[in-house]
Amino acid sequence: MATGYVLINVEPGYEFSVYESIGKFDQVADSTLLFGDYDLIAKVVAEDMALIAQFVVENIRQIEGVQNTKTLAGAEV
């Protein structure tokens, strides 16, 4: 299993609706609203990083209000 952390910027006023939308996906293990450079962070789990990347592009980035994302790969040690 692979874990990715997706940092998300949204248009002002869309923070809560995006938060609710990403929480409905099975791949999202956890999400948190943030203060600072990013508005939300989502912990995404899938079989490999390619599936996480595909999920971000095809699902998270398609949510109304999402401006951009940055995906960080979790290290397996």
mmJSON file of the N, C-alpha and C atoms, coordinates in Angstrom:
{"data_MODEL":{"atom_site":{
"group_PDB":["ATOM","ATOM","ATOM","ATOM","ATOM","ATOM","ATOM","ATOM","ATOM","ATOM","ATOM","ATOM","ATOM","ATOM","ATOM","ATOM","ATOM","ATOM","ATOM","ATOM","ATOM","ATOM","ATOM","ATOM","ATOM","ATOM","ATOM","ATOM","ATOM","ATOM","ATOM","ATOM","ATOM","ATOM","ATOM","ATOM","ATOM","ATOM","ATOM","ATOM","ATOM","ATOM","ATOM","ATOM","ATOM","ATOM","ATOM","ATOM","ATOM","ATOM","ATOM","ATOM","ATOM","ATOM","ATOM","ATOM","ATOM","ATOM","ATOM","ATOM","ATOM","ATOM","ATOM","ATOM","ATOM","ATOM","ATOM","ATOM","ATOM","ATOM","ATOM","ATOM","ATOM","ATOM","ATOM","ATOM","ATOM","ATOM","ATOM","ATOM","ATOM","ATOM","ATOM","ATOM","ATOM","ATOM","ATOM","ATOM","ATOM","ATOM","ATOM","ATOM","ATOM","ATOM","ATOM","ATOM","ATOM","ATOM","ATOM","ATOM","ATOM","ATOM","ATOM","ATOM","ATOM","ATOM","ATOM","ATOM","ATOM","ATOM","ATOM","ATOM","ATOM","ATOM","ATOM","ATOM","ATOM","ATOM","ATOM","ATOM","ATOM","ATOM","ATOM","ATOM","ATOM","ATOM","ATOM","ATOM","ATOM","ATOM","ATOM","ATOM","ATOM","ATOM","ATOM","ATOM","ATOM","ATOM","ATOM","ATOM","ATOM","ATOM","ATOM","ATOM","ATOM","ATOM","ATOM","ATOM","ATOM","ATOM","ATOM","ATOM","ATOM","ATOM","ATOM","ATOM","ATOM","ATOM","ATOM","ATOM","ATOM","ATOM","ATOM","ATOM","ATOM","ATOM","ATOM","ATOM","ATOM","ATOM","ATOM","ATOM","ATOM","ATOM","ATOM","ATOM","ATOM","ATOM","ATOM","ATOM","ATOM","ATOM","ATOM","ATOM","ATOM","ATOM","ATOM","ATOM","ATOM","ATOM","ATOM","ATOM","ATOM","ATOM","ATOM","ATOM","ATOM","ATOM","ATOM","ATOM","ATOM","ATOM","ATOM","ATOM","ATOM","ATOM","ATOM","ATOM","ATOM","ATOM","ATOM","ATOM","ATOM","ATOM","ATOM","ATOM","ATOM","ATOM","ATOM","ATOM","ATOM","ATOM","ATOM","ATOM","ATOM","ATOM","ATOM","ATOM","ATOM","ATOM","ATOM"],
"id":[1,2,3,4,5,6,7,8,9,10,11,12,13,14,15,16,17,18,19,20,21,22,23,24,25,26,27,28,29,30,31,32,33,34,35,36,37,38,39,40,41,42,43,44,45,46,47,48,49,50,51,52,53,54,55,56,57,58,59,60,61,62,63,64,65,66,67,68,69,70,71,72,73,74,75,76,77,78,79,80,81,82,83,84,85,86,87,88,89,90,91,92,93,94,95,96,97,98,99,100,101,102,103,104,105,106,107,108,109,110,111,112,113,114,115,116,117,118,119,120,121,122,123,124,125,126,127,128,129,130,131,132,133,134,135,136,137,138,139,140,141,142,143,144,145,146,147,148,149,150,151,152,153,154,155,156,157,158,159,160,161,162,163,164,165,166,167,168,169,170,171,172,173,174,175,176,177,178,179,180,181,182,183,184,185,186,187,188,189,190,191,192,193,194,195,196,197,198,199,200,201,202,203,204,205,206,207,208,209,210,211,212,213,214,215,216,217,218,219,220,221,222,223,224,225,226,227,228,229,230,231],
"type_symbol":["N","C","C","N","C","C","N","C","C","N","C","C","N","C","C","N","C","C","N","C","C","N","C","C","N","C","C","N","C","C","N","C","C","N","C","C","N","C","C","N","C","C","N","C","C","N","C","C","N","C","C","N","C","C","N","C","C","N","C","C","N","C","C","N","C","C","N","C","C","N","C","C","N","C","C","N","C","C","N","C","C","N","C","C","N","C","C","N","C","C","N","C","C","N","C","C","N","C","C","N","C","C","N","C","C","N","C","C","N","C","C","N","C","C","N","C","C","N","C","C","N","C","C","N","C","C","N","C","C","N","C","C","N","C","C","N","C","C","N","C","C","N","C","C","N","C","C","N","C","C","N","C","C","N","C","C","N","C","C","N","C","C","N","C","C","N","C","C","N","C","C","N","C","C","N","C","C","N","C","C","N","C","C","N","C","C","N","C","C","N","C","C","N","C","C","N","C","C","N","C","C","N","C","C","N","C","C","N","C","C","N","C","C","N","C","C","N","C","C","N","C","C","N","C","C","N","C","C","N","C","C"],
"label_atom_id":["N","CA","C","N","CA","C","N","CA","C","N","CA","C","N","CA","C","N","CA","C","N","CA","C","N","CA","C","N","CA","C","N","CA","C","N","CA","C","N","CA","C","N","CA","C","N","CA","C","N","CA","C","N","CA","C","N","CA","C","N","CA","C","N","CA","C","N","CA","C","N","CA","C","N","CA","C","N","CA","C","N","CA","C","N","CA","C","N","CA","C","N","CA","C","N","CA","C","N","CA","C","N","CA","C","N","CA","C","N","CA","C","N","CA","C","N","CA","C","N","CA","C","N","CA","C","N","CA","C","N","CA","C","N","CA","C","N","CA","C","N","CA","C","N","CA","C","N","CA","C","N","CA","C","N","CA","C","N","CA","C","N","CA","C","N","CA","C","N","CA","C","N","CA","C","N","CA","C","N","CA","C","N","CA","C","N","CA","C","N","CA","C","N","CA","C","N","CA","C","N","CA","C","N","CA","C","N","CA","C","N","CA","C","N","CA","C","N","CA","C","N","CA","C","N","CA","C","N","CA","C","N","CA","C","N","CA","C","N","CA","C","N","CA","C","N","CA","C","N","CA","C","N","CA","C","N","CA","C","N","CA","C","N","CA","C","N","CA","C"],
"label_alt_id":[null,null,null,null,null,null,null,null,null,null,null,null,null,null,null,null,null,null,null,null,null,null,null,null,null,null,null,null,null,null,null,null,null,null,null,null,null,null,null,null,null,null,null,null,null,null,null,null,null,null,null,null,null,null,null,null,null,null,null,null,null,null,null,null,null,null,null,null,null,null,null,null,null,null,null,null,null,null,null,null,null,null,null,null,null,null,null,null,null,null,null,null,null,null,null,null,null,null,null,null,null,null,null,null,null,null,null,null,null,null,null,null,null,null,null,null,null,null,null,null,null,null,null,null,null,null,null,null,null,null,null,null,null,null,null,null,null,null,null,null,null,null,null,null,null,null,null,null,null,null,null,null,null,null,null,null,null,null,null,null,null,null,null,null,null,null,null,null,null,null,null,null,null,null,null,null,null,null,null,null,null,null,null,null,null,null,null,null,null,null,null,null,null,null,null,null,null,null,null,null,null,null,null,null,null,null,null,null,null,null,null,null,null,null,null,null,null,null,null,null,null,null,null,null,null,null,null,null,null,null,null],
"label_comp_id":["MET","MET","MET","ALA","ALA","ALA","THR","THR","THR","GLY","GLY","GLY","TYR","TYR","TYR","VAL","VAL","VAL","LEU","LEU","LEU","ILE","ILE","ILE","ASN","ASN","ASN","VAL","VAL","VAL","GLU","GLU","GLU","PRO","PRO","PRO","GLY","GLY","GLY","TYR","TYR","TYR","GLU","GLU","GLU","PHE","PHE","PHE","SER","SER","SER","VAL","VAL","VAL","TYR","TYR","TYR","GLU","GLU","GLU","SER","SER","SER","ILE","ILE","ILE","GLY","GLY","GLY","LYS","LYS","LYS","PHE","PHE","PHE","ASP","ASP","ASP","GLN","GLN","GLN","VAL","VAL","VAL","ALA","ALA","ALA","ASP","ASP","ASP","SER","SER","SER","THR","THR","THR","LEU","LEU","LEU","LEU","LEU","LEU","PHE","PHE","PHE","GLY","GLY","GLY","ASP","ASP","ASP","TYR","TYR","TYR","ASP","ASP","ASP","LEU","LEU","LEU","ILE","ILE","ILE","ALA","ALA","ALA","LYS","LYS","LYS","VAL","VAL","VAL","VAL","VAL","VAL","ALA","ALA","ALA","GLU","GLU","GLU","ASP","ASP","ASP","MET","MET","MET","ALA","ALA","ALA","LEU","LEU","LEU","ILE","ILE","ILE","ALA","ALA","ALA","GLN","GLN","GLN","PHE","PHE","PHE","VAL","VAL","VAL","VAL","VAL","VAL","GLU","GLU","GLU","ASN","ASN","ASN","ILE","ILE","ILE","ARG","ARG","ARG","GLN","GLN","GLN","ILE","ILE","ILE","GLU","GLU","GLU","GLY","GLY","GLY","VAL","VAL","VAL","GLN","GLN","GLN","ASN","ASN","ASN","THR","THR","THR","LYS","LYS","LYS","THR","THR","THR","LEU","LEU","LEU","ALA","ALA","ALA","GLY","GLY","GLY","ALA","ALA","ALA","GLU","GLU","GLU","VAL","VAL","VAL"],
"label_asym_id":["A","A","A","A","A","A","A","A","A","A","A","A","A","A","A","A","A","A","A","A","A","A","A","A","A","A","A","A","A","A","A","A","A","A","A","A","A","A","A","A","A","A","A","A","A","A","A","A","A","A","A","A","A","A","A","A","A","A","A","A","A","A","A","A","A","A","A","A","A","A","A","A","A","A","A","A","A","A","A","A","A","A","A","A","A","A","A","A","A","A","A","A","A","A","A","A","A","A","A","A","A","A","A","A","A","A","A","A","A","A","A","A","A","A","A","A","A","A","A","A","A","A","A","A","A","A","A","A","A","A","A","A","A","A","A","A","A","A","A","A","A","A","A","A","A","A","A","A","A","A","A","A","A","A","A","A","A","A","A","A","A","A","A","A","A","A","A","A","A","A","A","A","A","A","A","A","A","A","A","A","A","A","A","A","A","A","A","A","A","A","A","A","A","A","A","A","A","A","A","A","A","A","A","A","A","A","A","A","A","A","A","A","A","A","A","A","A","A","A","A","A","A","A","A","A","A","A","A","A","A","A"],
"label_entity_id":["1","1","1","1","1","1","1","1","1","1","1","1","1","1","1","1","1","1","1","1","1","1","1","1","1","1","1","1","1","1","1","1","1","1","1","1","1","1","1","1","1","1","1","1","1","1","1","1","1","1","1","1","1","1","1","1","1","1","1","1","1","1","1","1","1","1","1","1","1","1","1","1","1","1","1","1","1","1","1","1","1","1","1","1","1","1","1","1","1","1","1","1","1","1","1","1","1","1","1","1","1","1","1","1","1","1","1","1","1","1","1","1","1","1","1","1","1","1","1","1","1","1","1","1","1","1","1","1","1","1","1","1","1","1","1","1","1","1","1","1","1","1","1","1","1","1","1","1","1","1","1","1","1","1","1","1","1","1","1","1","1","1","1","1","1","1","1","1","1","1","1","1","1","1","1","1","1","1","1","1","1","1","1","1","1","1","1","1","1","1","1","1","1","1","1","1","1","1","1","1","1","1","1","1","1","1","1","1","1","1","1","1","1","1","1","1","1","1","1","1","1","1","1","1","1","1","1","1","1","1","1"],
"label_seq_id":[1,1,1,2,2,2,3,3,3,4,4,4,5,5,5,6,6,6,7,7,7,8,8,8,9,9,9,10,10,10,11,11,11,12,12,12,13,13,13,14,14,14,15,15,15,16,16,16,17,17,17,18,18,18,19,19,19,20,20,20,21,21,21,22,22,22,23,23,23,24,24,24,25,25,25,26,26,26,27,27,27,28,28,28,29,29,29,30,30,30,31,31,31,32,32,32,33,33,33,34,34,34,35,35,35,36,36,36,37,37,37,38,38,38,39,39,39,40,40,40,41,41,41,42,42,42,43,43,43,44,44,44,45,45,45,46,46,46,47,47,47,48,48,48,49,49,49,50,50,50,51,51,51,52,52,52,53,53,53,54,54,54,55,55,55,56,56,56,57,57,57,58,58,58,59,59,59,60,60,60,61,61,61,62,62,62,63,63,63,64,64,64,65,65,65,66,66,66,67,67,67,68,68,68,69,69,69,70,70,70,71,71,71,72,72,72,73,73,73,74,74,74,75,75,75,76,76,76,77,77,77],
"pdbx_PDB_ins_code":[null,null,null,null,null,null,null,null,null,null,null,null,null,null,null,null,null,null,null,null,null,null,null,null,null,null,null,null,null,null,null,null,null,null,null,null,null,null,null,null,null,null,null,null,null,null,null,null,null,null,null,null,null,null,null,null,null,null,null,null,null,null,null,null,null,null,null,null,null,null,null,null,null,null,null,null,null,null,null,null,null,null,null,null,null,null,null,null,null,null,null,null,null,null,null,null,null,null,null,null,null,null,null,null,null,null,null,null,null,null,null,null,null,null,null,null,null,null,null,null,null,null,null,null,null,null,null,null,null,null,null,null,null,null,null,null,null,null,null,null,null,null,null,null,null,null,null,null,null,null,null,null,null,null,null,null,null,null,null,null,null,null,null,null,null,null,null,null,null,null,null,null,null,null,null,null,null,null,null,null,null,null,null,null,null,null,null,null,null,null,null,null,null,null,null,null,null,null,null,null,null,null,null,null,null,null,null,null,null,null,null,null,null,null,null,null,null,null,null,null,null,null,null,null,null,null,null,null,null,null,null],
"Cartn_x":[0.839,0.0,0.879,0.382,1.075,0.212,0.88,0.198,0.693,-0.243,0.097,-0.641,-0.01,-0.636,-0.852,-2.098,-2.453,-2.769,-1.945,-2.169,-3.039,-4.091,-5.096,-5.353,-5.329,-5.764,-7.129,-8.031,-9.372,-9.711,-10.708,-11.214,-11.852,-11.709,-12.336,-13.827,-14.267,-15.665,-15.99,-15.037,-15.274,-14.608,-13.97,-13.207,-14.048,-15.192,-15.981,-16.613,-17.084,-17.701,-16.664,-15.444,-14.385,-14.029,-13.929,-13.648,-14.693,-15.956,-17.022,-16.934,-16.634,-16.563,-15.438,-14.244,-13.133,-13.327,-14.066,-14.316,-15.201,-15.873,-16.771,-16.046,-14.793,-14.037,-13.433,-13.527,-12.952,-11.435,-10.778,-9.321,-8.807,-9.671,-9.268,-9.425,-8.285,-8.287,-8.547,-8.156,-8.327,-8.181,-8.815,-8.654,-8.817,-8.147,-8.165,-8.163,-9.001,-8.947,-7.734,-7.043,-5.801,-5.877,-4.984,-4.701,-3.271,-2.996,-1.644,-1.612,-0.535,-0.334,-1.323,-1.846,-2.824,-4.094,-5.2,-6.505,-6.922,-6.485,-6.828,-5.646,-5.642,-4.727,-5.554,-5.258,-5.969,-4.949,-5.162,-4.34,-5.018,-4.317,-4.873,-4.108,-4.84,-4.232,-4.688,-3.727,-4.025,-2.932,-3.076,-2.102,-0.707,-0.63,0.672,0.519,1.65,1.618,0.967,1.058,0.415,-1.095,-1.682,-3.125,-3.492,-2.606,-2.845,-2.821,-1.828,-1.738,-2.982,-3.41,-4.606,-5.835,-5.954,-7.072,-7.105,-5.947,-5.878,-6.331,-5.805,-6.138,-7.602,-8.092,-9.442,-10.547,-10.206,-11.24,-11.066,-9.972,-9.806,-9.754,-8.974,-8.844,-10.12,-11.068,-12.324,-13.4,-13.138,-14.111,-14.203,-15.425,-15.624,-14.98,-14.182,-13.515,-12.051,-11.608,-10.193,-9.383,-8.383,-7.528,-6.268,-5.593,-4.404,-4.117,-3.271,-2.897,-1.396,-0.878,0.506,0.464,0.967,0.918,2.303,2.367,3.608,3.514,4.553,4.575,5.073,4.331,4.77,5.903,6.905,8.059,7.776,8.215,8.123,9.506,9.606,10.9,10.909],
"Cartn_y":[-1.19,0.0,1.248,2.271,3.552,4.609,5.597,6.708,8.01,8.875,10.204,11.238,12.386,13.496,14.6,14.985,15.961,17.294,18.288,19.644,20.343,21.002,21.54,23.011,23.819,25.214,25.305,26.058,26.22,27.705,27.981,29.34,29.749,31.015,31.459,31.134,30.612,30.253,28.81,28.086,26.687,25.692,26.182,25.304,24.144,24.454,23.4,22.466,22.986,22.107,21.16,21.633,20.747,19.714,20.155,19.235,18.122,18.474,17.464,16.539,17.09,16.297,15.271,15.676,14.716,13.627,13.937,12.944,11.798,11.943,10.902,9.807,10.034,9.051,7.983,6.719,5.618,5.728,6.318,6.424,7.43,8.33,9.35,8.791,8.53,7.961,9.017,10.269,11.348,12.67,13.712,15.049,16.073,17.218,18.264,19.627,20.526,21.914,22.562,23.432,24.035,25.558,26.183,27.608,27.709,28.626,28.792,28.77,28.229,28.243,27.354,26.329,25.421,25.42,25.102,25.131,23.783,22.691,21.348,20.416,19.332,18.229,16.949,16.053,14.772,13.646,12.644,11.433,10.448,10.091,9.222,7.905,6.794,5.464,4.684,4.035,3.205,2.15,1.287,0.209,0.728,1.833,2.401,3.895,4.579,6.022,6.41,5.546,5.845,5.964,5.097,5.171,6.403,6.794,8.022,9.226,9.284,10.39,10.434,9.289,9.215,9.691,9.267,9.676,11.193,11.773,13.227,13.961,13.56,14.236,14.036,12.816,12.502,12.828,12.977,13.188,14.481,14.617,15.797,17.073,17.078,18.302,18.667,17.744,18.007,18.593,18.653,19.196,20.71,21.195,22.637,23.393,24.391,25.205,24.874,23.706,23.341,24.138,24.869,25.663,24.915,24.303,23.506,22.524,21.562,20.535,20.294,19.765,19.294,17.962,16.919,15.588,15.198,14.775,14.312,12.812,12.1,10.643,10.273,9.403,8.891,7.89,7.978,7.082,5.795,4.683,3.393,3.081,2.982,2.719,1.413],
"Cartn_z":[0.0,0.0,0.0,-0.68,-0.735,-0.051,0.524,1.167,0.563,0.238,-0.245,0.578,0.737,1.439,0.42,0.233,-0.792,-0.121,-0.413,0.059,-0.978,-0.526,-1.437,-1.152,-2.212,-2.143,-2.807,-2.173,-2.733,-2.844,-3.664,-3.792,-2.465,-2.075,-0.826,-0.808,0.324,0.493,0.166,-0.444,-0.813,0.15,1.18,2.063,2.61,3.168,3.804,2.784,1.647,0.652,0.034,-0.182,-0.687,0.373,1.618,2.732,2.784,2.667,2.686,1.477,0.314,-0.92,-0.871,-0.426,-0.435,0.611,1.664,2.699,2.252,1.12,0.618,-0.172,-0.527,-1.31,-0.398,-0.813,-0.04,0.087,-0.902,-0.901,0.128,0.596,1.56,2.967,3.606,4.953,6.016,5.728,6.695,5.957,6.483,5.918,7.028,6.85,7.863,7.192,7.691,7.261,7.914,7.174,7.659,7.64,8.395,8.29,7.786,6.893,6.385,4.877,4.319,2.871,2.121,2.768,2.15,2.97,2.301,2.964,3.536,2.896,3.356,3.13,3.9,3.646,3.68,2.739,2.682,2.651,3.473,3.453,2.515,1.435,0.411,0.413,0.391,0.421,-0.812,-1.479,-2.653,-2.792,-3.771,-3.983,-4.322,-5.086,-5.443,-5.722,-5.882,-6.088,-7.411,-8.412,-9.693,-9.522,-8.723,-8.469,-7.652,-6.749,-5.987,-6.922,-7.798,-8.757,-9.644,-10.113,-10.954,-10.184,-8.942,-8.106,-7.914,-7.659,-7.454,-8.711,-9.859,-11.117,-11.492,-11.38,-11.852,-10.852,-9.59,-8.58,-7.793,-7.068,-6.21,-7.04,-8.102,-8.906,-9.649,-9.731,-10.425,-9.515,-8.224,-7.274,-7.46,-7.524,-7.68,-6.522,-6.844,-5.837,-5.649,-6.095,-5.956,-6.971,-6.481,-7.354,-7.757,-6.783,-7.091,-5.967,-6.286,-5.313,-5.37,-4.283,-4.227,-3.501,-4.149,-3.551,-3.049,-1.804,-1.172,-0.977,-1.385,-1.247,0.143,0.812,2.1,1.914,2.786,2.697,3.454,2.856,3.545,4.092,5.422,6.036,6.784],
"occupancy":[1.0,1.0,1.0,1.0,1.0,1.0,1.0,1.0,1.0,1.0,1.0,1.0,1.0,1.0,1.0,1.0,1.0,1.0,1.0,1.0,1.0,1.0,1.0,1.0,1.0,1.0,1.0,1.0,1.0,1.0,1.0,1.0,1.0,1.0,1.0,1.0,1.0,1.0,1.0,1.0,1.0,1.0,1.0,1.0,1.0,1.0,1.0,1.0,1.0,1.0,1.0,1.0,1.0,1.0,1.0,1.0,1.0,1.0,1.0,1.0,1.0,1.0,1.0,1.0,1.0,1.0,1.0,1.0,1.0,1.0,1.0,1.0,1.0,1.0,1.0,1.0,1.0,1.0,1.0,1.0,1.0,1.0,1.0,1.0,1.0,1.0,1.0,1.0,1.0,1.0,1.0,1.0,1.0,1.0,1.0,1.0,1.0,1.0,1.0,1.0,1.0,1.0,1.0,1.0,1.0,1.0,1.0,1.0,1.0,1.0,1.0,1.0,1.0,1.0,1.0,1.0,1.0,1.0,1.0,1.0,1.0,1.0,1.0,1.0,1.0,1.0,1.0,1.0,1.0,1.0,1.0,1.0,1.0,1.0,1.0,1.0,1.0,1.0,1.0,1.0,1.0,1.0,1.0,1.0,1.0,1.0,1.0,1.0,1.0,1.0,1.0,1.0,1.0,1.0,1.0,1.0,1.0,1.0,1.0,1.0,1.0,1.0,1.0,1.0,1.0,1.0,1.0,1.0,1.0,1.0,1.0,1.0,1.0,1.0,1.0,1.0,1.0,1.0,1.0,1.0,1.0,1.0,1.0,1.0,1.0,1.0,1.0,1.0,1.0,1.0,1.0,1.0,1.0,1.0,1.0,1.0,1.0,1.0,1.0,1.0,1.0,1.0,1.0,1.0,1.0,1.0,1.0,1.0,1.0,1.0,1.0,1.0,1.0,1.0,1.0,1.0,1.0,1.0,1.0,1.0,1.0,1.0,1.0,1.0,1.0,1.0,1.0,1.0,1.0,1.0,1.0],
"B_iso_or_equiv":[0.0,0.0,0.0,0.0,0.0,0.0,0.0,0.0,0.0,0.0,0.0,0.0,0.0,0.0,0.0,0.0,0.0,0.0,0.0,0.0,0.0,0.0,0.0,0.0,0.0,0.0,0.0,0.0,0.0,0.0,0.0,0.0,0.0,0.0,0.0,0.0,0.0,0.0,0.0,0.0,0.0,0.0,0.0,0.0,0.0,0.0,0.0,0.0,0.0,0.0,0.0,0.0,0.0,0.0,0.0,0.0,0.0,0.0,0.0,0.0,0.0,0.0,0.0,0.0,0.0,0.0,0.0,0.0,0.0,0.0,0.0,0.0,0.0,0.0,0.0,0.0,0.0,0.0,0.0,0.0,0.0,0.0,0.0,0.0,0.0,0.0,0.0,0.0,0.0,0.0,0.0,0.0,0.0,0.0,0.0,0.0,0.0,0.0,0.0,0.0,0.0,0.0,0.0,0.0,0.0,0.0,0.0,0.0,0.0,0.0,0.0,0.0,0.0,0.0,0.0,0.0,0.0,0.0,0.0,0.0,0.0,0.0,0.0,0.0,0.0,0.0,0.0,0.0,0.0,0.0,0.0,0.0,0.0,0.0,0.0,0.0,0.0,0.0,0.0,0.0,0.0,0.0,0.0,0.0,0.0,0.0,0.0,0.0,0.0,0.0,0.0,0.0,0.0,0.0,0.0,0.0,0.0,0.0,0.0,0.0,0.0,0.0,0.0,0.0,0.0,0.0,0.0,0.0,0.0,0.0,0.0,0.0,0.0,0.0,0.0,0.0,0.0,0.0,0.0,0.0,0.0,0.0,0.0,0.0,0.0,0.0,0.0,0.0,0.0,0.0,0.0,0.0,0.0,0.0,0.0,0.0,0.0,0.0,0.0,0.0,0.0,0.0,0.0,0.0,0.0,0.0,0.0,0.0,0.0,0.0,0.0,0.0,0.0,0.0,0.0,0.0,0.0,0.0,0.0,0.0,0.0,0.0,0.0,0.0,0.0,0.0,0.0,0.0,0.0,0.0,0.0],
"pdbx_formal_charge":[null,null,null,null,null,null,null,null,null,null,null,null,null,null,null,null,null,null,null,null,null,null,null,null,null,null,null,null,null,null,null,null,null,null,null,null,null,null,null,null,null,null,null,null,null,null,null,null,null,null,null,null,null,null,null,null,null,null,null,null,null,null,null,null,null,null,null,null,null,null,null,null,null,null,null,null,null,null,null,null,null,null,null,null,null,null,null,null,null,null,null,null,null,null,null,null,null,null,null,null,null,null,null,null,null,null,null,null,null,null,null,null,null,null,null,null,null,null,null,null,null,null,null,null,null,null,null,null,null,null,null,null,null,null,null,null,null,null,null,null,null,null,null,null,null,null,null,null,null,null,null,null,null,null,null,null,null,null,null,null,null,null,null,null,null,null,null,null,null,null,null,null,null,null,null,null,null,null,null,null,null,null,null,null,null,null,null,null,null,null,null,null,null,null,null,null,null,null,null,null,null,null,null,null,null,null,null,null,null,null,null,null,null,null,null,null,null,null,null,null,null,null,null,null,null,null,null,null,null,null,null],
"auth_seq_id":[1,1,1,2,2,2,3,3,3,4,4,4,5,5,5,6,6,6,7,7,7,8,8,8,9,9,9,10,10,10,11,11,11,12,12,12,13,13,13,14,14,14,15,15,15,16,16,16,17,17,17,18,18,18,19,19,19,20,20,20,21,21,21,22,22,22,23,23,23,24,24,24,25,25,25,26,26,26,27,27,27,28,28,28,29,29,29,30,30,30,31,31,31,32,32,32,33,33,33,34,34,34,35,35,35,36,36,36,37,37,37,38,38,38,39,39,39,40,40,40,41,41,41,42,42,42,43,43,43,44,44,44,45,45,45,46,46,46,47,47,47,48,48,48,49,49,49,50,50,50,51,51,51,52,52,52,53,53,53,54,54,54,55,55,55,56,56,56,57,57,57,58,58,58,59,59,59,60,60,60,61,61,61,62,62,62,63,63,63,64,64,64,65,65,65,66,66,66,67,67,67,68,68,68,69,69,69,70,70,70,71,71,71,72,72,72,73,73,73,74,74,74,75,75,75,76,76,76,77,77,77],
"auth_comp_id":["MET","MET","MET","ALA","ALA","ALA","THR","THR","THR","GLY","GLY","GLY","TYR","TYR","TYR","VAL","VAL","VAL","LEU","LEU","LEU","ILE","ILE","ILE","ASN","ASN","ASN","VAL","VAL","VAL","GLU","GLU","GLU","PRO","PRO","PRO","GLY","GLY","GLY","TYR","TYR","TYR","GLU","GLU","GLU","PHE","PHE","PHE","SER","SER","SER","VAL","VAL","VAL","TYR","TYR","TYR","GLU","GLU","GLU","SER","SER","SER","ILE","ILE","ILE","GLY","GLY","GLY","LYS","LYS","LYS","PHE","PHE","PHE","ASP","ASP","ASP","GLN","GLN","GLN","VAL","VAL","VAL","ALA","ALA","ALA","ASP","ASP","ASP","SER","SER","SER","THR","THR","THR","LEU","LEU","LEU","LEU","LEU","LEU","PHE","PHE","PHE","GLY","GLY","GLY","ASP","ASP","ASP","TYR","TYR","TYR","ASP","ASP","ASP","LEU","LEU","LEU","ILE","ILE","ILE","ALA","ALA","ALA","LYS","LYS","LYS","VAL","VAL","VAL","VAL","VAL","VAL","ALA","ALA","ALA","GLU","GLU","GLU","ASP","ASP","ASP","MET","MET","MET","ALA","ALA","ALA","LEU","LEU","LEU","ILE","ILE","ILE","ALA","ALA","ALA","GLN","GLN","GLN","PHE","PHE","PHE","VAL","VAL","VAL","VAL","VAL","VAL","GLU","GLU","GLU","ASN","ASN","ASN","ILE","ILE","ILE","ARG","ARG","ARG","GLN","GLN","GLN","ILE","ILE","ILE","GLU","GLU","GLU","GLY","GLY","GLY","VAL","VAL","VAL","GLN","GLN","GLN","ASN","ASN","ASN","THR","THR","THR","LYS","LYS","LYS","THR","THR","THR","LEU","LEU","LEU","ALA","ALA","ALA","GLY","GLY","GLY","ALA","ALA","ALA","GLU","GLU","GLU","VAL","VAL","VAL"],
"auth_asym_id":["A","A","A","A","A","A","A","A","A","A","A","A","A","A","A","A","A","A","A","A","A","A","A","A","A","A","A","A","A","A","A","A","A","A","A","A","A","A","A","A","A","A","A","A","A","A","A","A","A","A","A","A","A","A","A","A","A","A","A","A","A","A","A","A","A","A","A","A","A","A","A","A","A","A","A","A","A","A","A","A","A","A","A","A","A","A","A","A","A","A","A","A","A","A","A","A","A","A","A","A","A","A","A","A","A","A","A","A","A","A","A","A","A","A","A","A","A","A","A","A","A","A","A","A","A","A","A","A","A","A","A","A","A","A","A","A","A","A","A","A","A","A","A","A","A","A","A","A","A","A","A","A","A","A","A","A","A","A","A","A","A","A","A","A","A","A","A","A","A","A","A","A","A","A","A","A","A","A","A","A","A","A","A","A","A","A","A","A","A","A","A","A","A","A","A","A","A","A","A","A","A","A","A","A","A","A","A","A","A","A","A","A","A","A","A","A","A","A","A","A","A","A","A","A","A","A","A","A","A","A","A"],
"auth_atom_id":["N","CA","C","N","CA","C","N","CA","C","N","CA","C","N","CA","C","N","CA","C","N","CA","C","N","CA","C","N","CA","C","N","CA","C","N","CA","C","N","CA","C","N","CA","C","N","CA","C","N","CA","C","N","CA","C","N","CA","C","N","CA","C","N","CA","C","N","CA","C","N","CA","C","N","CA","C","N","CA","C","N","CA","C","N","CA","C","N","CA","C","N","CA","C","N","CA","C","N","CA","C","N","CA","C","N","CA","C","N","CA","C","N","CA","C","N","CA","C","N","CA","C","N","CA","C","N","CA","C","N","CA","C","N","CA","C","N","CA","C","N","CA","C","N","CA","C","N","CA","C","N","CA","C","N","CA","C","N","CA","C","N","CA","C","N","CA","C","N","CA","C","N","CA","C","N","CA","C","N","CA","C","N","CA","C","N","CA","C","N","CA","C","N","CA","C","N","CA","C","N","CA","C","N","CA","C","N","CA","C","N","CA","C","N","CA","C","N","CA","C","N","CA","C","N","CA","C","N","CA","C","N","CA","C","N","CA","C","N","CA","C","N","CA","C","N","CA","C","N","CA","C","N","CA","C","N","CA","C","N","CA","C","N","CA","C","N","CA","C"],
"pdbx_PDB_model_num":[1,1,1,1,1,1,1,1,1,1,1,1,1,1,1,1,1,1,1,1,1,1,1,1,1,1,1,1,1,1,1,1,1,1,1,1,1,1,1,1,1,1,1,1,1,1,1,1,1,1,1,1,1,1,1,1,1,1,1,1,1,1,1,1,1,1,1,1,1,1,1,1,1,1,1,1,1,1,1,1,1,1,1,1,1,1,1,1,1,1,1,1,1,1,1,1,1,1,1,1,1,1,1,1,1,1,1,1,1,1,1,1,1,1,1,1,1,1,1,1,1,1,1,1,1,1,1,1,1,1,1,1,1,1,1,1,1,1,1,1,1,1,1,1,1,1,1,1,1,1,1,1,1,1,1,1,1,1,1,1,1,1,1,1,1,1,1,1,1,1,1,1,1,1,1,1,1,1,1,1,1,1,1,1,1,1,1,1,1,1,1,1,1,1,1,1,1,1,1,1,1,1,1,1,1,1,1,1,1,1,1,1,1,1,1,1,1,1,1,1,1,1,1,1,1,1,1,1,1,1,1]
}}}
